Amino acid sequence: MYNGRYNNMVKGYDRFMKKILIVEDDKGLNDGLVYDLREEGYEVSSALTAMLALKTFRLQEPDLVLMDVNLPDSDGFTLCSQMKRLRDVPVIFLTARDLEQDEMRGFDCGADDYMTKPFSMALLHKRIGAVLKRSGRGREQNLYSDGHLTADFDKADVTLDGKPLTLTPTEYKLMKLFIDQRGKVLTRQMILEKLWDANGNYVDEHALTVNIGRLRRKVEQDGNKYIKTIYGMGYMWEVRDA
C-alpha cells in the first residue's frame, strides 16, 4: 500500500502507458507540451508536420492526439479526417483560430474538443483527462483482480490475499506494465524503453533483472505464478481467471 513519501512518486502512474501524439509546427510550443505531458505521466511523441504525424500515428497508435489546425504541409481538419479513417482516436485541436466556423469544422471532422491559444496548461490537463475518460481509454486496466492479487491503479493500492503489499515505485511501474500487456511477450528492451527511455532516464539491464526478481518474490506467493520467463525472448504476465 502506498502512503507518505510514495504518494508523490506514484503521481500520474494511473496515466502510465497512455500515449499522446502532439502535432504542432511551433517547435517551442511542441517541446514545451512534450515536456509538460511527460511530467504528468503520459508517454508522448510529437511531429512538426502532417506527413510525419500520420506516419507516427500509424506506428505509435496513440490514445489521444493534440493537433494544431495550421500545419506547413496540410491543415489539421484534413489530417484529423485521415486519422479517424484509420482508427477512431480522440482528437483535441489546439489553435489560434477562434472563429465559430473553424470550431464547427473541427467538430465536423471528428474532433472531441477544441481549445484556442493561448490556453492554460491546467485546463488542458483537465480536458485531456475528460476526453480519455469519455473514450474509455482513461481508466483502461486501472483495476486488476484475480482472486489473489488486487491492484487499484487509481489509488495506487495493491493487496495480496487481502493484505496490503508494499512495492517500490519501480516495482509498481513494472507490475502496471505487465498487467496492461498481460498475455503478451515483452522483451527486455521493450520494458526498458517503456519504463525509462521515454523520460530521458536510463536504467541498466542489471537493475531491470533485480527489480523483476523482487517483484516476483512479493507477488508470487503460495504457488501463484505471474511473471513467466520466455527464454530467448523476454517476459510475460500470465493471464489468470478471477
C-alpha positions as a Markdown table, in Angstrom:
| # | Residue | x | y | z |
|---|---|---|---|---|
| 1 | Met | 0.0 | 0.0 | 0.0 |
| 2 | Tyr | 1.3 | 3.5 | -0.9 |
| 3 | Asn | 1.3 | 6.3 | 1.6 |
| 4 | Gly | 3.6 | 9.2 | 2.7 |
| 5 | Arg | 6.6 | 9.6 | 0.5 |
| 6 | Tyr | 5.3 | 7.2 | -2.1 |
| 7 | Asn | 2.3 | 9.4 | -3.0 |
| 8 | Asn | 4.3 | 11.9 | -4.9 |
| 9 | Met | 6.4 | 9.2 | -6.6 |
| 10 | Val | 3.3 | 7.5 | -8.0 |
| 11 | Lys | 1.6 | 10.7 | -9.2 |
| 12 | Gly | 0.5 | 10.1 | -12.7 |
| 13 | Tyr | 1.0 | 6.3 | -12.7 |
| 14 | Asp | -2.7 | 5.9 | -13.5 |
| 15 | Arg | -1.9 | 7.6 | -16.8 |
| 16 | Phe | 1.1 | 5.3 | -17.4 |
| 17 | Met | 1.1 | 3.8 | -20.9 |
| 18 | Lys | -1.5 | 6.4 | -22.1 |
| 19 | Lys | 0.1 | 7.6 | -25.3 |
| 20 | Ile | -0.4 | 11.2 | -26.7 |
| 21 | Leu | 0.7 | 12.4 | -30.1 |
| 22 | Ile | 1.4 | 16.1 | -30.4 |
| 23 | Val | 1.1 | 17.7 | -33.8 |
| 24 | Glu | 2.3 | 21.3 | -33.6 |
| 25 | Asp | 4.6 | 23.1 | -36.0 |
| 26 | Asp | 5.8 | 25.7 | -33.5 |
| 27 | Lys | 8.8 | 23.8 | -32.2 |
| 28 | Gly | 9.0 | 25.8 | -28.9 |
| 29 | Leu | 5.4 | 25.0 | -28.0 |
| 30 | Asn | 5.8 | 21.5 | -29.3 |
| 31 | Asp | 8.8 | 20.9 | -27.0 |
| 32 | Gly | 7.0 | 22.6 | -24.1 |
| 33 | Leu | 3.9 | 20.3 | -24.4 |
| 34 | Val | 6.1 | 17.2 | -24.7 |
| 35 | Tyr | 8.0 | 18.1 | -21.5 |
| 36 | Asp | 4.8 | 19.0 | -19.6 |
| 37 | Leu | 2.8 | 16.0 | -20.5 |
| 38 | Arg | 5.7 | 13.6 | -19.8 |
| 39 | Glu | 5.9 | 15.2 | -16.4 |
| 40 | Glu | 2.2 | 14.4 | -16.0 |
| 41 | Gly | 2.9 | 10.7 | -16.6 |
| 42 | Tyr | 1.9 | 10.3 | -20.2 |
| 43 | Glu | 4.0 | 8.6 | -23.0 |
| 44 | Val | 4.4 | 11.4 | -25.6 |
| 45 | Ser | 5.5 | 11.5 | -29.2 |
| 46 | Ser | 5.4 | 14.6 | -31.4 |
| 47 | Ala | 5.5 | 15.7 | -35.1 |
| 48 | Leu | 6.0 | 19.1 | -36.7 |
| 49 | Thr | 4.3 | 18.2 | -40.0 |
| 50 | Ala | 1.2 | 16.4 | -41.1 |
| 51 | Met | 3.2 | 13.9 | -43.1 |
| 52 | Leu | 5.3 | 12.9 | -40.1 |
| 53 | Ala | 2.2 | 12.9 | -37.8 |
| 54 | Leu | 0.4 | 10.4 | -40.0 |
| 55 | Lys | 3.5 | 8.1 | -40.0 |
| 56 | Thr | 3.9 | 8.4 | -36.3 |
| 57 | Phe | 0.2 | 7.8 | -35.8 |
| 58 | Arg | 0.4 | 4.5 | -37.7 |
| 59 | Leu | 3.5 | 3.4 | -35.8 |
| 60 | Gln | 2.7 | 4.5 | -32.3 |
| 61 | Glu | -1.1 | 4.0 | -32.1 |
| 62 | Pro | -1.6 | 6.9 | -29.6 |
| 63 | Asp | -4.6 | 7.0 | -27.2 |
| 64 | Leu | -5.1 | 10.7 | -28.0 |
| 65 | Val | -3.9 | 13.4 | -30.5 |
| 66 | Leu | -3.3 | 17.1 | -29.7 |
| 67 | Met | -3.3 | 18.9 | -33.0 |
| 68 | Asp | -2.8 | 22.4 | -34.4 |
| 69 | Val | -5.0 | 23.4 | -37.3 |
| 70 | Asn | -2.3 | 25.3 | -39.2 |
| 71 | Leu | 0.4 | 22.9 | -40.4 |
| 72 | Pro | 3.1 | 23.6 | -43.0 |
| 73 | Asp | 2.1 | 20.8 | -45.4 |
| 74 | Ser | -1.6 | 20.4 | -44.7 |
| 75 | Asp | -4.4 | 21.5 | -42.3 |
| 76 | Gly | -5.5 | 19.9 | -39.1 |
| 77 | Phe | -9.0 | 19.3 | -40.4 |
| 78 | Thr | -7.8 | 17.1 | -43.2 |
| 79 | Leu | -5.3 | 15.3 | -41.0 |
| 80 | Cys | -8.0 | 14.6 | -38.4 |
| 81 | Ser | -10.2 | 13.1 | -41.0 |
| 82 | Gln | -7.4 | 10.9 | -42.3 |
| 83 | Met | -6.6 | 9.7 | -38.8 |
| 84 | Lys | -10.2 | 9.0 | -38.0 |
| 85 | Arg | -10.5 | 6.8 | -41.1 |
| 86 | Leu | -7.5 | 4.7 | -39.9 |
| 87 | Arg | -8.6 | 4.4 | -36.3 |
| 88 | Asp | -11.2 | 6.1 | -34.0 |
| 89 | Val | -8.9 | 8.0 | -31.7 |
| 90 | Pro | -9.8 | 11.1 | -29.7 |
| 91 | Val | -8.5 | 14.4 | -31.1 |
| 92 | Ile | -8.2 | 17.8 | -29.4 |
| 93 | Phe | -7.5 | 20.8 | -31.5 |
| 94 | Leu | -5.1 | 23.5 | -30.2 |
| 95 | Thr | -5.3 | 26.5 | -32.4 |
| 96 | Ala | -5.2 | 30.3 | -32.6 |
| 97 | Arg | -8.2 | 30.1 | -35.0 |
| 98 | Asp | -11.1 | 31.2 | -32.7 |
| 99 | Leu | -13.9 | 31.7 | -35.3 |
| 100 | Glu | -17.0 | 29.7 | -34.6 |
| 101 | Gln | -17.0 | 28.3 | -38.2 |
| 102 | Asp | -13.5 | 26.9 | -37.6 |
| 103 | Glu | -14.6 | 25.3 | -34.3 |
| 104 | Met | -17.6 | 23.8 | -36.0 |
| 105 | Arg | -15.4 | 22.5 | -38.8 |
| 106 | Gly | -13.2 | 20.9 | -36.2 |
| 107 | Phe | -16.1 | 19.0 | -34.6 |
| 108 | Asp | -17.5 | 18.1 | -38.1 |
| 109 | Cys | -14.2 | 16.2 | -38.9 |
| 110 | Gly | -14.4 | 14.2 | -35.7 |
| 111 | Ala | -12.6 | 16.3 | -33.1 |
| 112 | Asp | -13.5 | 15.6 | -29.4 |
| 113 | Asp | -12.5 | 19.1 | -28.1 |
| 114 | Tyr | -11.3 | 22.4 | -29.4 |
| 115 | Met | -9.1 | 24.8 | -27.4 |
| 116 | Thr | -7.9 | 28.2 | -28.6 |
| 117 | Lys | -4.4 | 29.6 | -28.0 |
| 118 | Pro | -3.3 | 30.8 | -25.5 |
| 119 | Phe | -4.6 | 28.2 | -23.2 |
| 120 | Ser | -4.0 | 27.2 | -19.6 |
| 121 | Met | -1.9 | 24.0 | -19.1 |
| 122 | Ala | -4.1 | 23.2 | -16.0 |
| 123 | Leu | -7.2 | 23.4 | -18.2 |
| 124 | Leu | -5.5 | 21.3 | -20.9 |
| 125 | His | -4.8 | 18.6 | -18.3 |
| 126 | Lys | -8.4 | 18.5 | -17.4 |
| 127 | Arg | -9.6 | 18.4 | -21.0 |
| 128 | Ile | -7.2 | 15.5 | -21.8 |
| 129 | Gly | -8.4 | 13.6 | -18.7 |
| 130 | Ala | -12.1 | 14.2 | -19.6 |
| 131 | Val | -11.6 | 13.1 | -23.3 |
| 132 | Leu | -9.7 | 10.0 | -22.3 |
| 133 | Lys | -12.4 | 9.1 | -19.8 |
| 134 | Arg | -15.2 | 9.6 | -22.3 |
| 135 | Ser | -13.4 | 7.5 | -24.9 |
| 136 | Gly | -12.9 | 4.6 | -22.4 |
| 137 | Arg | -9.1 | 5.0 | -22.6 |
| 138 | Gly | -8.5 | 6.9 | -19.4 |
| 139 | Arg | -9.4 | 4.1 | -17.0 |
| 140 | Glu | -8.1 | 1.2 | -19.0 |
| 141 | Gln | -6.7 | -1.6 | -16.8 |
| 142 | Asn | -7.0 | 0.7 | -13.7 |
| 143 | Leu | -8.4 | -2.2 | -11.6 |
| 144 | Tyr | -6.9 | -5.7 | -11.7 |
| 145 | Ser | -8.0 | -8.6 | -9.6 |
| 146 | Asp | -7.6 | -12.4 | -10.0 |
| 147 | Gly | -8.8 | -13.6 | -6.6 |
| 148 | His | -5.4 | -13.4 | -5.0 |
| 149 | Leu | -3.7 | -10.2 | -6.3 |
| 150 | Thr | -5.7 | -7.0 | -6.5 |
| 151 | Ala | -4.3 | -3.7 | -7.8 |
| 152 | Asp | -6.3 | -0.5 | -7.8 |
| 153 | Phe | -4.2 | 1.8 | -10.0 |
| 154 | Asp | -6.4 | 4.8 | -9.3 |
| 155 | Lys | -5.5 | 4.6 | -5.6 |
| 156 | Ala | -2.0 | 3.1 | -6.1 |
| 157 | Asp | -3.2 | 0.4 | -3.7 |
| 158 | Val | -2.0 | -3.3 | -4.0 |
| 159 | Thr | -3.1 | -6.2 | -1.9 |
| 160 | Leu | -2.3 | -9.9 | -1.9 |
| 161 | Asp | -4.9 | -12.2 | -0.4 |
| 162 | Gly | -6.5 | -9.1 | 1.2 |
| 163 | Lys | -3.2 | -7.9 | 2.9 |
| 164 | Pro | -1.5 | -4.7 | 1.8 |
| 165 | Leu | 1.5 | -5.2 | -0.4 |
| 166 | Thr | 4.3 | -2.7 | -0.3 |
| 167 | Leu | 6.0 | -2.1 | -3.7 |
| 168 | Thr | 8.7 | 0.4 | -4.6 |
| 169 | Pro | 7.8 | 2.8 | -7.4 |
| 170 | Thr | 9.8 | 0.9 | -9.9 |
| 171 | Glu | 8.2 | -2.4 | -8.9 |
| 172 | Tyr | 4.8 | -0.8 | -9.2 |
| 173 | Lys | 5.6 | 0.6 | -12.7 |
| 174 | Leu | 6.8 | -2.9 | -13.8 |
| 175 | Met | 3.6 | -4.5 | -12.5 |
| 176 | Lys | 1.4 | -1.9 | -14.2 |
| 177 | Leu | 3.2 | -2.5 | -17.5 |
| 178 | Phe | 3.0 | -6.3 | -17.2 |
| 179 | Ile | -0.7 | -6.2 | -16.3 |
| 180 | Asp | -1.6 | -3.8 | -19.1 |
| 181 | Gln | 0.2 | -6.1 | -21.6 |
| 182 | Arg | -0.7 | -9.4 | -19.9 |
| 183 | Gly | -0.7 | -12.4 | -22.2 |
| 184 | Lys | 1.9 | -10.7 | -24.4 |
| 185 | Val | 5.6 | -11.3 | -24.5 |
| 186 | Leu | 7.7 | -8.2 | -23.6 |
| 187 | Thr | 11.3 | -8.2 | -24.5 |
| 188 | Arg | 13.8 | -6.6 | -22.0 |
| 189 | Gln | 14.4 | -3.8 | -24.5 |
| 190 | Met | 10.7 | -3.1 | -24.7 |
| 191 | Ile | 10.4 | -2.9 | -20.9 |
| 192 | Leu | 13.4 | -0.6 | -20.6 |
| 193 | Glu | 12.0 | 1.7 | -23.3 |
| 194 | Lys | 8.5 | 1.8 | -21.9 |
| 195 | Leu | 9.6 | 2.4 | -18.3 |
| 196 | Trp | 12.5 | 4.8 | -18.6 |
| 197 | Asp | 13.7 | 5.9 | -22.1 |
| 198 | Ala | 10.5 | 7.9 | -22.7 |
| 199 | Asn | 11.5 | 10.3 | -19.9 |
| 200 | Gly | 15.1 | 10.5 | -20.9 |
| 201 | Asn | 16.3 | 8.4 | -18.0 |
| 202 | Tyr | 18.4 | 5.3 | -18.1 |
| 203 | Val | 18.4 | 2.1 | -16.0 |
| 204 | Asp | 20.7 | -0.7 | -16.9 |
| 205 | Glu | 19.7 | -4.3 | -17.6 |
| 206 | His | 21.1 | -5.5 | -14.2 |
| 207 | Ala | 18.7 | -3.1 | -12.4 |
| 208 | Leu | 15.8 | -4.5 | -14.5 |
| 209 | Thr | 16.7 | -8.1 | -13.5 |
| 210 | Val | 16.9 | -7.1 | -9.9 |
| 211 | Asn | 13.5 | -5.3 | -9.9 |
| 212 | Ile | 11.7 | -8.2 | -11.7 |
| 213 | Gly | 13.2 | -10.6 | -9.2 |
| 214 | Arg | 12.0 | -8.5 | -6.3 |
| 215 | Leu | 8.5 | -8.1 | -7.8 |
| 216 | Arg | 8.3 | -11.9 | -8.3 |
| 217 | Arg | 9.2 | -12.6 | -4.7 |
| 218 | Lys | 6.5 | -10.2 | -3.5 |
| 219 | Val | 3.6 | -11.3 | -5.7 |
| 220 | Glu | 4.3 | -14.9 | -6.4 |
| 221 | Gln | 3.5 | -16.5 | -3.0 |
| 222 | Asp | 1.6 | -19.7 | -2.1 |
| 223 | Gly | 2.4 | -21.2 | -5.5 |
| 224 | Asn | 0.8 | -18.4 | -7.6 |
| 225 | Lys | 2.9 | -17.6 | -10.6 |
| 226 | Tyr | 2.6 | -14.4 | -12.6 |
| 227 | Ile | 5.7 | -13.4 | -14.4 |
| 228 | Lys | 6.8 | -16.1 | -16.9 |
| 229 | Thr | 10.2 | -16.1 | -18.4 |
| 230 | Ile | 10.1 | -16.7 | -22.2 |
| 231 | Tyr | 13.7 | -17.9 | -22.8 |
| 232 | Gly | 15.5 | -16.1 | -25.6 |
| 233 | Met | 12.6 | -13.5 | -25.8 |
| 234 | Gly | 11.6 | -11.8 | -22.5 |
| 235 | Tyr | 8.8 | -12.0 | -20.0 |
| 236 | Met | 5.0 | -12.4 | -20.0 |
| 237 | Trp | 2.4 | -11.8 | -17.3 |
| 238 | Glu | 0.3 | -14.9 | -17.4 |
| 239 | Val | -3.5 | -14.5 | -17.9 |
| 240 | Arg | -5.4 | -15.8 | -14.9 |
| 241 | Asp | -9.1 | -16.4 | -14.3 |
| 242 | Ala | -10.6 | -14.4 | -11.5 |
